[in-house]
Amino acid sequence: MSVKRKDSKGRILRTGESQRPDGRYCYKYIDAKGKQQFVYSWKLEPTDRLPKGKRDGPALREKEKEIQKDQLDGIDHTGANMTVLDLYQKHIQLNAQVKPSTVQGRERRRKMLENDPLGFMRIGSVKLSDAKEWALRQQSKGAAYHTIRTDKRALKAAFYTAISDDCIRKNPFDFRLTDVIVNDTEAKTPLTSEQEKSLLEFLQTDRVYRKYYDEIVILLGTGLRISEFCGLTEHDIDLETSIINIDHQLQSDSSIGKYIGDPKSKSGIRQVRMGPEVREAFQHVLSRPQKGKSVEISGYSNFLFRTRTGNPRTAADYENIIRRIRAKHAKLHGPVLPENLTPHALRHTFCTKMANKGMNPKALQYVMGHADIKLTMGYYAHTDPVAAMEAMKQVQEPEFTTQLTTFEGQVMPRIA
């Protein structure tokens, strides 16, 4: 008859349990990969008194219960011991073929995890409250709501990888961010017709900035993304059919410089028709002498919008140009234009204007190159009262008149 092992208090120890000479309890088990694993605790049962000077934690039998439950459910308990940082790095390795801009975002996110307590937590121990506290910490450090939302989405995807690998059961990042932090993102504000007119009149007459008049007309009249605009070459413009062909964009990376990338999504590949003003602006651009020798980037050359050295202008260039235009306009005419005037605000103005004119949402989605129509529909929220009344006139049913007619012996109201 085998002798039952007991602890220092005379309690019978179960299979796999033992007590070390220093009083600490140990549980030995075999994991899903057939490897021997150990967990430890200073307490056998939750009601045990913690030895003086020792760090508290779950009792050994609480840990055993968790391990046994995981084994029954097919959960890899050892996988749950990897850190959040390790999980994120594993997750991104599974999808390595990404754009340079995505690589930059991943590197920033990795550094964020290296400098936050969340990054060194075991994924099996991360609770919903931990994920919410992470969001609050990021906001307190000055991170923008958009950045926190993007990082939360990436971490949520990484934790779903862990769930798929049977490392954990629940995703602690499966919560609404607005329940935790306030969305302080500034609302997009399109230019009013008066502001647009004031901007264009200023550009027509200003000796310094009138050279950018055609560019601003094109941006306001096409709704192109600034990266798509910067990537335009002579071959993308067909004046005969008044069509702009968009199938690439010019981007810039601090480590590799300028490069040609695919559109933001498959929906970004499209054709945009020029209006008369835009067509005239392109005629001016194509007819003026280009500065510097044409530069070739990723097989593309003859860019339409270049610097003095012949290099194509970038999104950052136009951010600065529009900032200076607004500053001088404000100096001469007061704060007429919005403070956050950017190239994207011009795209936003175009889309809002098309929505106000009643353009079919699916058609506008195509023109804008939006992958999700929800994004396009958001622009219809900017419809002003005048545009709303005009739209009602177009769809309103004819009114009934007081004139009567007889139909099968009955008196009926007749539609005017």
DAMO-V9632 format. One record per residue. N is the residue number from 0. RES is the residue in one letter. SS is DSSP state (H for helix, E for strand, C for the rest). PSI is psi in whole degrees, -180 to 180 (* if undefined). OMEGA is omega in radians with two decimals (none if undefined). Layout:
N,RES,SS,PSI,OMEGA
N,RES,SS,PSI,OMEGA
//
This chain:
0,M,C,124,-3.10
1,S,C,146,3.14
2,V,C,131,3.12
3,K,C,133,3.09
4,R,C,142,-3.12
5,K,E,158,3.08
6,D,C,-175,-3.08
7,S,C,-17,3.11
8,K,C,5,3.10
9,G,C,8,-3.14
10,R,C,140,-3.13
11,I,E,130,3.13
12,L,C,142,-3.11
13,R,C,171,3.13
14,T,C,129,3.13
15,G,C,-15,-3.12
16,E,E,148,3.06
17,S,E,166,3.08
18,Q,E,129,-3.12
19,R,C,165,3.14
20,P,C,-30,-3.14
21,D,C,1,3.09
22,G,C,-10,-3.11
23,R,C,141,-3.13
24,Y,E,149,-3.11
25,C,E,142,3.06
26,Y,E,125,-3.14
27,K,E,135,3.12
28,Y,E,168,3.12
29,I,E,126,-3.11
30,D,C,-178,-3.07
31,A,C,-22,-3.14
32,K,C,6,3.11
33,G,C,12,-3.13
34,K,C,147,3.13
35,Q,E,131,-3.13
36,Q,E,157,-3.13
37,F,E,142,2.97
38,V,E,153,-3.03
39,Y,E,157,3.04
40,S,E,152,3.08
41,W,C,-5,3.13
42,K,C,142,3.06
43,L,C,-47,3.12
44,E,C,155,-3.14
45,P,C,-27,-3.10
46,T,C,-6,-3.13
47,D,C,148,3.08
48,R,C,134,-3.14
49,L,C,129,3.10
50,P,C,145,-3.09
51,K,C,133,3.09
52,G,C,2,-3.11
53,K,C,149,-3.12
54,R,C,133,-3.11
55,D,C,160,3.11
56,G,C,-179,-3.14
57,P,C,146,3.08
58,A,C,159,-3.08
59,L,H,-44,-3.08
60,R,H,-22,2.99
61,E,H,-41,3.12
62,K,H,-40,3.12
63,E,H,-45,-3.12
64,K,H,-41,3.14
65,E,H,-44,3.13
66,I,H,-46,-3.12
67,Q,H,-36,3.09
68,K,H,-42,3.11
69,D,H,-42,-3.13
70,Q,H,-38,3.10
71,L,H,-36,-3.11
72,D,H,1,-3.14
73,G,C,18,3.14
74,I,C,133,3.11
75,D,C,97,-3.06
76,H,C,-33,-3.14
77,T,C,-34,3.10
78,G,H,-32,3.13
79,A,H,-12,-3.13
80,N,H,-10,3.11
81,M,C,152,-3.12
82,T,E,165,3.10
83,V,H,-39,3.11
84,L,H,-44,3.11
85,D,H,-42,3.14
86,L,H,-44,-3.12
87,Y,H,-42,3.14
88,Q,H,-37,3.08
89,K,H,-42,-3.11
90,H,H,-45,-3.09
91,I,H,-24,3.09
92,Q,H,-25,3.13
93,L,C,-14,3.12
94,N,C,74,-3.01
95,A,C,-22,-3.10
96,Q,C,86,-3.10
97,V,C,169,3.14
98,K,C,156,3.10
99,P,H,-36,3.14
100,S,H,-34,3.10
101,T,H,-37,3.09
102,V,H,-42,3.11
103,Q,H,-44,3.14
104,G,H,-39,3.13
105,R,H,-40,3.14
106,E,H,-40,3.09
107,R,H,-41,-3.12
108,R,H,-37,3.12
109,R,H,-43,3.12
110,K,H,-36,3.10
111,M,H,-44,-3.14
112,L,H,-33,3.11
113,E,H,-24,-3.09
114,N,C,17,3.13
115,D,C,143,3.14
116,P,H,-29,-3.13
117,L,H,-38,-3.07
118,G,H,-26,-3.07
119,F,H,7,3.06
120,M,C,146,3.02
121,R,E,136,-3.07
122,I,H,-29,3.13
123,G,H,-15,-3.12
124,S,H,-7,-3.10
125,V,C,121,3.13
126,K,C,170,3.10
127,L,H,-42,-3.13
128,S,H,-34,3.12
129,D,H,-42,-3.14
130,A,H,-39,3.13
131,K,H,-39,3.10
132,E,H,-35,3.07
133,W,H,-46,-3.14
134,A,H,-42,3.12
135,L,H,-39,3.12
136,R,H,-42,-3.12
137,Q,H,-41,3.12
138,Q,H,-40,3.14
139,S,H,-24,3.11
140,K,C,-2,3.10
141,G,C,6,3.12
142,A,C,140,3.13
143,A,C,154,3.14
144,Y,H,-43,-3.13
145,H,H,-41,3.13
146,T,H,-44,3.13
147,I,H,-41,3.14
148,R,H,-43,3.13
149,T,H,-43,3.13
150,D,H,-40,3.12
151,K,H,-41,3.13
152,R,H,-41,3.14
153,A,H,-42,3.14
154,L,H,-36,3.09
155,K,H,-43,3.11
156,A,H,-39,3.13
157,A,H,-42,3.13
158,F,H,-29,3.05
159,Y,H,-29,3.03
160,T,H,-43,3.12
161,A,H,-37,3.10
162,I,H,-42,3.13
163,S,H,-31,3.13
164,D,C,9,3.13
165,D,C,35,3.09
166,C,C,-33,3.14
167,I,C,168,-3.11
168,R,C,-43,-3.01
169,K,C,157,3.11
170,N,C,111,-3.10
171,P,C,-14,-3.13
172,F,C,13,3.12
173,D,C,70,3.12
174,F,C,162,3.11
175,R,C,125,-3.07
176,L,H,-35,-3.12
177,T,H,-13,3.05
178,D,H,-13,-3.05
179,V,C,-47,-3.13
180,I,C,157,-3.11
181,V,C,136,3.06
182,N,C,100,-3.09
183,D,C,16,3.13
184,T,C,131,3.13
185,E,C,133,3.14
186,A,C,141,3.09
187,K,C,131,-3.11
188,T,C,113,3.10
189,P,C,158,3.05
190,L,C,140,3.01
191,T,C,167,3.12
192,S,H,-35,3.11
193,E,H,-41,3.13
194,Q,H,-41,3.12
195,E,H,-44,3.13
196,K,H,-43,3.14
197,S,H,-41,3.14
198,L,H,-48,-3.09
199,L,H,-37,3.10
200,E,H,-38,3.10
201,F,H,-45,-3.11
202,L,H,-32,3.14
203,Q,H,-29,-3.02
204,T,H,-19,-3.07
205,D,C,127,-3.06
206,R,C,-28,-3.09
207,V,C,-46,-2.97
208,Y,C,1,-3.14
209,R,H,-19,3.10
210,K,H,-15,3.12
211,Y,H,6,-3.09
212,Y,H,-48,-3.09
213,D,H,-40,3.12
214,E,H,-44,-3.12
215,I,H,-39,3.08
216,V,H,-43,-3.13
217,I,H,-44,3.14
218,L,H,-42,3.14
219,L,H,-25,-3.05
220,G,H,-1,-3.13
221,T,H,-26,-3.10
222,G,C,20,3.13
223,L,C,146,2.94
224,R,C,147,-3.07
225,I,H,-32,3.10
226,S,H,-34,3.08
227,E,H,-41,3.12
228,F,H,-47,-3.13
229,C,H,-27,-3.11
230,G,C,-3,-3.11
231,L,C,136,3.05
232,T,E,173,3.13
233,E,H,-33,-3.08
234,H,H,-15,-3.11
235,D,H,-8,-3.06
236,I,E,124,3.09
237,D,E,96,-3.11
238,L,C,-27,-3.12
239,E,C,-41,3.14
240,T,C,-3,-3.09
241,S,C,43,-3.10
242,I,E,137,3.00
243,I,E,124,3.12
244,N,E,124,-3.10
245,I,E,116,3.11
246,D,C,12,3.13
247,H,C,172,3.08
248,Q,E,150,3.11
249,L,E,125,3.13
250,Q,E,167,-3.10
251,S,E,138,3.13
252,D,E,137,-3.08
253,S,C,-27,-3.08
254,S,C,-31,-3.08
255,I,C,-6,3.13
256,G,E,-152,-3.12
257,K,E,144,3.08
258,Y,E,159,3.10
259,I,E,127,3.12
260,G,E,167,3.06
261,D,C,161,3.05
262,P,C,167,-3.07
263,K,C,-37,3.07
264,S,C,177,3.10
265,K,H,-30,3.13
266,S,H,-17,3.14
267,G,H,-19,3.08
268,I,C,114,-3.02
269,R,E,175,3.03
270,Q,E,134,-3.13
271,V,E,130,-3.13
272,R,E,140,3.12
273,M,C,139,2.93
274,G,C,173,-3.12
275,P,H,-43,-3.13
276,E,H,-41,-3.13
277,V,H,-41,3.13
278,R,H,-42,3.11
279,E,H,-39,3.11
280,A,H,-41,3.11
281,F,H,-36,3.08
282,Q,H,-42,3.11
283,H,H,-45,-3.10
284,V,H,-44,-3.09
285,L,H,-25,-3.09
286,S,H,-19,-3.09
287,R,C,148,3.14
288,P,C,132,-3.12
289,Q,C,144,-3.12
290,K,C,140,3.05
291,G,C,169,3.11
292,K,C,138,-3.12
293,S,C,130,-3.13
294,V,C,141,3.10
295,E,C,129,3.12
296,I,E,119,3.11
297,S,C,35,3.11
298,G,C,-3,3.13
299,Y,E,141,3.11
300,S,C,-177,-3.12
301,N,C,47,3.08
302,F,E,144,-3.05
303,L,C,-34,-3.01
304,F,C,102,-3.00
305,R,E,163,3.01
306,T,C,-180,3.14
307,R,C,-28,-3.11
308,T,C,-2,3.13
309,G,C,-6,3.11
310,N,C,142,3.10
311,P,E,142,3.09
312,R,C,150,-3.14
313,T,C,174,3.09
314,A,H,-40,3.14
315,A,H,-37,3.10
316,D,H,-46,-3.09
317,Y,H,-28,3.02
318,E,H,-46,-3.13
319,N,H,-41,-3.13
320,I,H,-48,-3.11
321,I,H,-33,3.09
322,R,H,-41,3.14
323,R,H,-37,3.09
324,I,H,-46,-3.12
325,R,H,-40,-3.12
326,A,H,-43,-3.14
327,K,H,-38,3.09
328,H,H,-43,-3.14
329,A,H,-36,-3.14
330,K,H,-35,-3.09
331,L,H,-34,-3.00
332,H,H,3,-3.10
333,G,C,-180,-3.08
334,P,C,63,-3.14
335,V,C,-45,-3.10
336,L,C,150,3.13
337,P,C,148,-3.12
338,E,C,-35,-3.09
339,N,C,41,3.11
340,L,C,122,-3.10
341,T,C,168,3.04
342,P,H,-35,-3.14
343,H,H,-29,3.09
344,A,H,-32,3.10
345,L,H,-39,3.05
346,R,H,-43,-3.14
347,H,H,-38,3.12
348,T,H,-44,3.12
349,F,H,-48,-3.08
350,C,H,-42,3.12
351,T,H,-40,-3.14
352,K,H,-42,3.11
353,M,H,-38,3.11
354,A,H,-41,3.12
355,N,H,-29,3.13
356,K,C,0,3.06
357,G,C,23,3.13
358,M,C,139,3.13
359,N,C,129,-3.07
360,P,H,-40,-3.14
361,K,H,-37,3.10
362,A,H,-41,3.13
363,L,H,-36,3.08
364,Q,H,-43,3.12
365,Y,H,-47,-3.11
366,V,H,-40,-3.11
367,M,H,-18,-3.11
368,G,C,29,3.12
369,H,C,133,3.08
370,A,C,-30,-3.09
371,D,C,126,-3.11
372,I,H,-19,3.10
373,K,H,-36,3.12
374,L,H,-42,3.11
375,T,H,-44,-3.09
376,M,H,-25,3.12
377,G,H,-27,-3.13
378,Y,H,-23,3.13
379,Y,H,-15,3.11
380,A,H,-16,-3.13
381,H,H,6,-3.13
382,T,C,131,-3.13
383,D,C,166,-3.09
384,P,H,-38,-3.13
385,V,H,-45,3.13
386,A,H,-36,3.13
387,A,H,-43,3.12
388,M,H,-39,3.13
389,E,H,-40,3.12
390,A,H,-38,3.12
391,M,H,-39,3.13
392,K,H,-37,-3.07
393,Q,H,-30,-3.06
394,V,H,-5,-3.06
395,Q,C,138,3.10
396,E,C,151,3.08
397,P,C,144,-3.12
398,E,C,155,3.05
399,F,E,145,3.04
400,T,E,171,3.13
401,T,E,-4,-3.14
402,Q,E,142,-3.08
403,L,E,155,3.04
404,T,E,160,-3.11
405,T,E,130,3.10
406,F,E,114,-3.13
407,E,C,42,3.06
408,G,C,0,-3.12
409,Q,E,149,3.10
410,V,E,122,-3.07
411,M,E,146,3.03
412,P,E,138,-3.11
413,R,E,137,3.13
414,I,E,129,3.14
415,A,C,*,none
//
